[in-house]
Amino acid sequence: MSTQETLNVDFTDTEETETPMLSEVVNQETELKQWLVEYVGNKLNPEDGNVTVENVVHVVAEEFPEFLMTVAEENWIRGYKQGLVDVEEGMKISAAEEAQQDELN
């Protein structure tokens, strides 16, 4: 693919990949949230006047991508590490059960 070609990708959400929190209206309980909701609201001007978490993510991704990427990368790394820990623990449990079965036989 040349550098001038664009890649069109269609993302299809399934129940497993949907994040219900994205559609929640942001509760403006702190000064930062109040400011951010006002900023995003002015930027996107949602029809119903409500700013959702998804709206905030959209604007932050557009205007401050390095922040969002840092959070996403950290989340991915922690999830990957947790997956490795889970595999190790699963292997230990499996080995212990296998040893217990061998003792019974």
N, C-alpha and C positions, 0 to 999 in steps of 0.2 A: 504494500500500500504506500503510495507517495505521501509526502508530508502535506500536500495540498488537499488530499481527499479527507472527507470526514466520515466517521464511523457512526452509523445510526443504530442505537441500541434501545429496544423497548423493554422497560422493566415492568413486570407484572407482579403485583402484590398478591400474596396468598394469605390466608389467615395466620399461617405460621410466621410470616415475615412482617405482618402489620404491627404497628406500635400504636395502641389505642391512645396513649398520652399525646400523640401528635395532634389529635383533633380537639384536645381540651383547650378551653379558653383560659388564658393566662390570668391567674389571680394576682392582683397588683398589691401584694402585701409588703413589699420593700421598696425603697427609693429607686433601686436599680431596676426592678421589674416595672415600676411606674414609668421610668424614663424609657426603658426598652420598648414597652407596649406602645407608648406614645410615638416613639420614633418609627417603629414598624407600622403602626397604624397610619401614620402620615405618609410613609413610603408606599404602602400597598393599598391603602384605602379600601379595606374589605367592605363588601356590600352590606353585611349585617352589622358592621361596626365593631365586631369582636375580633380580637387578635388571638390566634391559636399558637400553640407551641410550634406547629409546622410552619406558620408564617415567620416566626422568629428564626427558626433554623434556616429557612430560605434566605432571609435577609442577611443573616450572619455568614452563611456560605458564600453569598454574593460579594459582601463587603469586607469580610474578615476571614477568608478561607484558611489562613494559617492557624487561627485559633481552633476552628472546627476540626481541621485535620489533626492537630495535636491531641485533642480530646478523643477523636476516633481512633488514632493510632494507639494511644494509651489503653483504651478500652479493648482493642483487638489484642494487644500484647497480654493484658491481664487475662482475657478469656482463653488465649492460647496456653498460657502457663497453667491456668486452672484445669484445662483439658488434659494436659500432661500429668498433673497431680492426680486427677481422677483415674487416668489409665493406670498409673503406678499403684494406686490404692486398689483398683479392681484386680490387678494382677496378684497383689498380695492376698486379697480375699480368696481369689480363685485357687492359688497355691495352697492356702491354709485348708480350704474345703477339700481339695484333692488329697492332701496329706491325711486329713481326718478320714476320708473314704478308704484310703490305703490301710489305715490302722484297723478299720472295721472289717476289712476283707482279709 
